[in-house]
Amino acid sequence: MIAAAAAGLGISTVASGAEPVADAASTPGWPSRPLRILVGFGPGSTPDLVARIVAEPPARSLGQPVVVENHAGASGNIAAALVAKAADQHTIGMLINGNMTIAKMLNPATAYEPQKDLQPLSLVCVAPMVLAVPATSAATSGASFLAAAKAAGNRWSYGSPGVGTLGHLGMEVFKARTGLAPVHVPYPGNPQVITGMVGGQIDLALLPPGLAQTQVDSGKLRAIGITAGQRSPLVPDMPTLVEAGLPALSLEIWTAAAAPSSLPAPIAQRLSRLIAEIVRTPDVGQKLFRQGYQAAGSTAAALGQRVQADTALLGEIIRTQHIVQE
């Protein structure tokens, strides 16, 4: 269980090297009003909970309240567009992978260009995905999974929480690397994906680690491997795909802080350092861990590299498979 892993291993951070940062003396008069953190999903959603975990400490450091605002819709892109267009120097976003990478590729009508209109501040938290199958599946290891999936061809199907989600795009990348051919079945969300697997309607899926671990512990699902280069403290007993004998796939669920590209560099640098330092504190790390995430707290440059890598990986599969999100 995630809680057991936290107690046994502690919180591992994914920090990156230092970069020059402006202190309060180099941003005179700022902040002059409350700082807004926009979230693209409703109250109680994972991005909302992450934003609220991170929001309290900056209020003490900045001397101004930090307010979390929910602007749900369009897979988080409504909030991301509001962040991109904000000109008040007091608005940032707590965004997910797609908002900062492939939003415009999936839907050309998206009202902002992720890498043009947003500037990275800090990677906040990450989690690998788990390649899971029903407990009744013939796949009991990486080798038997590969053999069974190849033999099944397009008679197997996989579920995801919708077109353009990481569960969908990640599986399409995995299919391209393995030559497998399971058919995509989109569901409203991951709980329905799990119900479909347990009920025998679909054969596999990429799931968040917390959801996967709960179902594995209950004997309903079996984990084949995780989409990371090394084992995760979130699910320490699950092997990587490479350890399981399958092709590598490095693709994580992540949440990050971003600002409008127009935000002056001294302010952006101050926020980047402040958020990264907050995320790396044990208290915040434990809270994120309980939400199923590993704390990160990176430099803006490191987040920018993550954005570029994910954009290249997922953008290629979007182009080759002609994937469109309506």
Backbone torsions as a table, in degrees:
resi	resn	phi	psi	omega
1	MET	NA	154.5	-179.2
2	ILE	-61.7	-42.9	-178.5
3	ALA	-61.9	-39.3	178.7
4	ALA	-65.5	-40.5	178.3
5	ALA	-63.2	-38.9	179.2
6	ALA	-62.9	-42.7	-178.9
7	ALA	-68.3	-36.0	-175.4
8	GLY	-83.8	-31.9	-172.8
9	LEU	-112.0	-18.6	-174.0
10	GLY	78.2	-176.0	-177.9
11	ILE	-97.6	124.4	176.6
12	SER	-95.6	134.3	179.5
13	THR	-104.3	160.9	-179.5
14	VAL	-119.4	61.7	-175.1
15	ALA	-85.5	155.5	177.2
16	SER	-122.1	175.1	-173.0
17	GLY	-64.7	170.0	-175.3
18	ALA	-76.2	157.1	172.6
19	GLU	-142.1	156.1	-178.6
20	PRO	-59.6	136.1	-176.4
21	VAL	-134.5	140.4	177.2
22	ALA	-81.8	141.2	175.0
23	ASP	-98.8	-175.4	-175.4
24	ALA	-60.2	-31.2	-178.1
25	ALA	-64.8	-25.6	-177.8
26	SER	-93.1	0.3	175.8
27	THR	-126.5	60.0	-175.5
28	PRO	-60.2	135.6	177.9
29	GLY	81.4	-3.0	178.5
30	TRP	-115.8	136.2	-1.5
31	PRO	-82.6	147.2	180.0
32	SER	-108.0	1.4	-179.8
33	ARG	-155.9	174.0	178.2
34	PRO	-59.0	144.6	174.9
35	LEU	-88.4	131.3	178.9
36	ARG	-101.5	133.8	171.4
37	ILE	-112.5	112.7	-178.6
38	LEU	-90.1	137.1	179.9
39	VAL	-124.2	136.3	-175.0
40	GLY	-88.8	12.3	-179.5
41	PHE	-136.0	165.6	-172.8
42	GLY	-73.8	169.0	176.4
43	PRO	-56.7	137.1	-179.1
44	GLY	89.6	-11.7	175.7
45	SER	-70.9	162.2	-179.5
46	THR	-59.6	-48.1	178.0
47	PRO	-59.3	-36.0	178.5
48	ASP	-64.8	-45.5	180.0
49	LEU	-64.2	-39.8	177.7
50	VAL	-62.6	-44.9	179.8
51	ALA	-60.3	-41.0	-178.0
52	ARG	-72.0	-31.7	174.8
53	ILE	-63.8	-41.2	-175.6
54	VAL	-82.0	-21.3	-169.8
55	ALA	-72.7	-34.0	-172.0
56	GLU	-66.9	-48.5	-179.0
57	PRO	-59.3	-39.7	179.3
58	PRO	-61.4	-30.1	179.5
59	ALA	-59.7	-39.4	178.7
60	ARG	-68.7	-38.6	-176.6
61	SER	-75.7	-34.7	-174.6
62	LEU	-89.4	-18.8	-178.4
63	GLY	76.5	15.5	176.9
64	GLN	-137.6	151.4	176.2
65	PRO	-61.8	151.8	173.1
66	VAL	-118.6	119.1	-172.9
67	VAL	-111.9	129.6	175.9
68	VAL	-93.3	126.2	178.8
69	GLU	-118.3	133.2	179.0
70	ASN	-98.0	126.1	175.7
71	HIS	-130.5	76.9	-171.3
72	ALA	-75.7	150.1	174.2
73	GLY	134.3	154.5	176.1
74	ALA	55.4	41.6	178.0
75	SER	57.1	31.7	179.2
76	GLY	93.9	-5.7	-174.2
77	ASN	-76.4	-19.7	175.9
78	ILE	-65.0	-48.0	178.4
79	ALA	-64.6	-41.5	-179.7
80	ALA	-61.3	-38.5	178.5
81	ALA	-66.4	-38.1	177.7
82	LEU	-65.1	-38.9	176.4
83	VAL	-64.0	-46.9	-177.3
84	ALA	-57.8	-35.2	-175.5
85	LYS	-94.9	-4.4	-176.9
86	ALA	-65.8	134.0	-178.2
87	ALA	-122.5	12.0	-174.8
88	ASP	-91.4	-2.1	179.3
89	GLN	63.6	15.8	179.8
90	HIS	-134.7	24.3	-178.7
91	THR	-129.6	126.8	173.2
92	ILE	-131.8	175.7	179.9
93	GLY	-127.3	151.8	168.8
94	MET	-108.9	102.1	-165.6
95	LEU	-117.1	158.0	177.5
96	ILE	-100.5	173.6	-175.5
97	ASN	-43.2	-59.2	-171.4
98	GLY	-60.9	-33.1	-179.6
99	ASN	-62.6	-30.8	-175.8
100	MET	-102.8	-0.8	-175.0
101	THR	-125.9	-73.1	-164.5
102	ILE	-109.5	10.8	-174.7
103	ALA	-53.9	-46.9	-177.1
104	LYS	-72.4	-30.8	177.8
105	MET	-67.2	-41.1	-179.2
106	LEU	-71.7	-37.1	-177.6
107	ASN	-140.0	101.0	-177.9
108	PRO	-58.6	-17.6	179.8
109	ALA	-80.6	-3.5	178.4
110	THR	-55.8	135.6	-168.1
111	ALA	-83.9	14.3	177.7
112	TYR	-154.5	161.0	175.2
113	GLU	-103.6	112.0	-172.6
114	PRO	-51.2	-51.0	-174.2
115	GLN	-84.4	-7.8	177.1
116	LYS	-98.3	-40.1	-170.7
117	ASP	-99.4	-10.1	179.1
118	LEU	-119.1	144.4	172.0
119	GLN	-116.9	134.1	-179.5
120	PRO	-67.0	144.8	172.9
121	LEU	-112.7	-59.8	-179.7
122	SER	-161.1	138.3	168.4
123	LEU	-70.9	126.9	-174.9
124	VAL	-94.0	-50.8	-177.3
125	CYS	-156.8	155.9	-176.1
126	VAL	-138.0	160.1	173.3
127	ALA	-156.6	136.0	175.5
128	PRO	-74.2	166.8	170.6
129	MET	-100.8	155.6	-177.3
130	VAL	-111.6	123.2	172.0
131	LEU	-77.0	113.2	-173.4
132	ALA	-124.8	151.3	176.5
133	VAL	-133.4	162.7	175.0
134	PRO	-60.9	150.5	179.3
135	ALA	-62.8	-21.6	179.7
136	THR	-86.4	-2.5	-176.8
137	SER	-66.2	151.6	174.9
138	ALA	-70.6	-14.7	-179.8
139	ALA	-80.7	109.0	179.3
140	THR	-114.7	-4.5	179.7
141	SER	-154.8	174.7	177.5
142	GLY	-60.3	-43.1	-178.2
143	ALA	-65.9	-45.6	-179.0
144	SER	-71.1	-31.3	174.4
145	PHE	-61.2	-49.1	-177.9
146	LEU	-61.7	-43.4	-179.9
147	ALA	-63.8	-45.7	-178.0
148	ALA	-67.1	-41.2	-179.0
149	ALA	-67.1	-39.3	178.0
150	LYS	-66.7	-40.6	179.4
151	ALA	-65.7	-34.6	-177.8
152	ALA	-75.9	-29.9	-178.6
153	GLY	58.4	-132.5	-178.8
154	ASN	-85.5	11.0	171.9
155	ARG	-78.6	-19.1	173.3
156	TRP	-87.1	153.6	175.8
157	SER	-136.2	157.1	177.0
158	TYR	-127.6	150.6	-180.0
159	GLY	-105.9	156.4	174.0
160	SER	-150.0	163.4	177.1
161	PRO	-82.0	25.4	173.6
162	GLY	132.0	160.6	179.2
163	VAL	-63.3	131.2	177.2
164	GLY	88.1	-3.8	176.2
165	THR	-77.6	166.5	179.0
166	LEU	-64.9	-32.6	176.7
167	GLY	-62.3	-31.2	177.2
168	HIS	-81.3	-56.8	-175.1
169	LEU	-66.2	-39.1	178.3
170	GLY	-60.8	-41.3	179.0
171	MET	-67.9	-34.7	177.3
172	GLU	-66.6	-37.2	173.9
173	VAL	-63.7	-44.5	179.5
174	PHE	-61.9	-41.3	177.1
175	LYS	-60.7	-42.7	-179.3
176	ALA	-63.5	-33.6	-177.4
177	ARG	-83.8	-19.2	-177.0
178	THR	-110.7	-15.9	-175.1
179	GLY	78.1	12.1	178.9
180	LEU	-78.5	163.0	-173.5
181	ALA	-136.8	34.7	177.0
182	PRO	-64.6	146.1	-176.8
183	VAL	-86.4	140.6	-178.7
184	HIS	-78.3	131.6	173.6
185	VAL	-124.3	105.0	-179.6
186	PRO	-78.2	142.6	178.0
187	TYR	-124.4	166.6	177.9
188	PRO	-65.0	-28.4	-178.6
189	GLY	-168.5	174.2	-178.3
190	ASN	-64.6	-33.8	175.9
191	PRO	-57.1	-39.2	178.2
192	GLN	-70.9	-32.6	174.8
193	VAL	-60.9	-45.8	179.9
194	ILE	-62.2	-43.3	177.8
195	THR	-59.5	-40.4	178.5
196	GLY	-64.2	-38.7	178.3
197	MET	-69.7	-47.2	-178.9
198	VAL	-62.2	-35.1	179.9
199	GLY	-82.6	-2.8	177.2
200	GLY	84.2	9.8	179.2
201	GLN	-79.0	-29.0	177.6
202	ILE	-132.7	165.0	-168.6
203	ASP	-109.6	-17.5	-178.0
204	LEU	-165.8	166.8	178.4
205	ALA	-168.3	159.7	168.2
206	LEU	-100.9	121.1	-173.2
207	LEU	-122.9	154.2	170.6
208	PRO	-60.5	148.7	-172.9
209	PRO	-63.4	-37.8	-179.5
210	GLY	-62.4	-46.4	178.8
211	LEU	-64.5	-43.4	-178.8
212	ALA	-63.5	-44.9	-176.8
213	GLN	-61.0	-41.4	179.5
214	THR	-59.7	-43.0	-178.7
215	GLN	-74.2	-33.2	175.7
216	VAL	-66.1	-44.8	179.7
217	ASP	-62.2	-32.4	-179.3
218	SER	-83.1	-3.5	178.5
219	GLY	81.5	13.5	-178.3
220	LYS	-93.2	-29.7	179.8
221	LEU	-127.3	163.4	175.6
222	ARG	-125.2	133.7	178.2
223	ALA	-91.0	130.5	176.7
224	ILE	-93.5	-42.3	179.9
225	GLY	179.9	169.9	-179.1
226	ILE	-113.1	154.5	-176.6
227	THR	-89.6	66.2	179.4
228	ALA	-149.6	160.8	-179.1
229	GLY	-76.7	-17.8	178.2
230	GLN	-145.9	164.8	-178.7
231	ARG	-62.7	150.0	-177.5
232	SER	-104.7	137.9	174.7
233	PRO	-63.4	-15.9	176.8
234	LEU	-68.6	-36.9	179.7
235	VAL	-139.3	68.8	-169.6
236	PRO	-62.7	-21.8	-178.6
237	ASP	-86.7	-6.4	-179.2
238	MET	-91.3	130.4	179.5
239	PRO	-74.8	161.4	169.5
240	THR	-73.0	165.2	177.4
241	LEU	-60.0	-37.9	179.4
242	VAL	-65.1	-43.4	177.1
243	GLU	-60.4	-31.9	179.5
244	ALA	-80.0	-2.6	179.0
245	GLY	88.7	20.2	-178.9
246	LEU	-113.6	162.2	178.3
247	PRO	-59.5	146.6	-179.0
248	ALA	-66.8	143.2	171.2
249	LEU	-145.7	109.1	179.8
250	SER	-102.5	98.6	-177.6
251	LEU	-151.7	118.2	-176.1
252	GLU	-118.0	152.3	166.5
253	ILE	-74.9	132.2	176.7
254	TRP	-145.1	157.6	175.2
255	THR	-125.7	138.9	-175.0
256	ALA	-143.8	157.9	175.2
257	ALA	-95.0	134.4	179.9
258	ALA	-139.4	158.0	-178.9
259	ALA	-128.4	165.9	172.3
260	PRO	-61.4	146.3	178.2
261	SER	-62.7	-19.5	-179.7
262	SER	-81.0	-9.4	-178.9
263	LEU	-63.6	127.8	-178.2
264	PRO	-56.9	143.5	-175.1
265	ALA	-55.4	-44.1	-179.1
266	PRO	-59.5	-38.6	178.7
267	ILE	-69.5	-44.3	179.4
268	ALA	-60.9	-41.3	179.4
269	GLN	-65.6	-40.3	178.7
270	ARG	-63.2	-45.6	179.5
271	LEU	-65.1	-39.7	180.0
272	SER	-59.3	-47.7	-179.3
273	ARG	-66.5	-43.2	-177.7
274	LEU	-62.3	-46.6	-178.4
275	ILE	-65.4	-43.6	179.9
276	ALA	-61.0	-42.9	-179.7
277	GLU	-65.3	-39.6	179.2
278	ILE	-64.5	-45.5	-177.7
279	VAL	-62.8	-31.7	-177.3
280	ARG	-83.6	-0.8	176.4
281	THR	-73.3	145.9	-178.2
282	PRO	-57.6	-38.8	-177.6
283	ASP	-63.1	-49.1	179.4
284	VAL	-66.4	-39.6	178.3
285	GLY	-58.4	-43.1	178.7
286	GLN	-64.5	-41.1	179.6
287	LYS	-64.3	-42.1	177.5
288	LEU	-65.1	-38.4	179.6
289	PHE	-60.3	-40.0	179.7
290	ARG	-68.0	-19.2	174.7
291	GLN	-89.9	2.5	177.8
292	GLY	90.1	23.7	-179.2
293	TYR	-126.4	151.3	171.8
294	GLN	-96.8	127.8	-178.9
295	ALA	-63.1	143.5	178.8
296	ALA	-115.9	-87.8	-178.3
297	GLY	79.3	70.3	-174.5
298	SER	-105.1	172.0	168.9
299	THR	-73.9	163.9	175.0
300	ALA	-61.4	-38.4	-179.3
301	ALA	-64.2	-41.3	179.8
302	ALA	-65.7	-40.1	175.7
303	LEU	-63.9	-40.1	177.5
304	GLY	-59.2	-39.0	177.6
305	GLN	-65.9	-39.3	177.4
306	ARG	-63.6	-42.6	178.4
307	VAL	-59.6	-46.1	-179.2
308	GLN	-63.9	-42.6	-178.2
309	ALA	-65.3	-45.3	-179.9
310	ASP	-68.0	-37.1	178.1
311	THR	-62.0	-42.3	179.8
312	ALA	-66.4	-46.5	-177.3
313	LEU	-64.8	-51.5	-175.5
314	LEU	-78.3	-31.6	177.7
315	GLY	-63.0	-36.1	179.4
316	GLU	-64.5	-44.3	-179.2
317	ILE	-70.4	-32.7	175.9
318	ILE	-62.4	-43.4	-178.9
319	ARG	-68.9	-47.8	-174.6
320	THR	-70.4	-31.3	-179.5
321	GLN	-98.9	1.1	177.4
322	HIS	53.7	50.2	-177.6
323	ILE	-86.4	129.4	-179.5
324	VAL	-130.5	135.3	177.2
325	GLN	-105.8	120.3	-176.3
326	GLU	-99.1	NA	NA
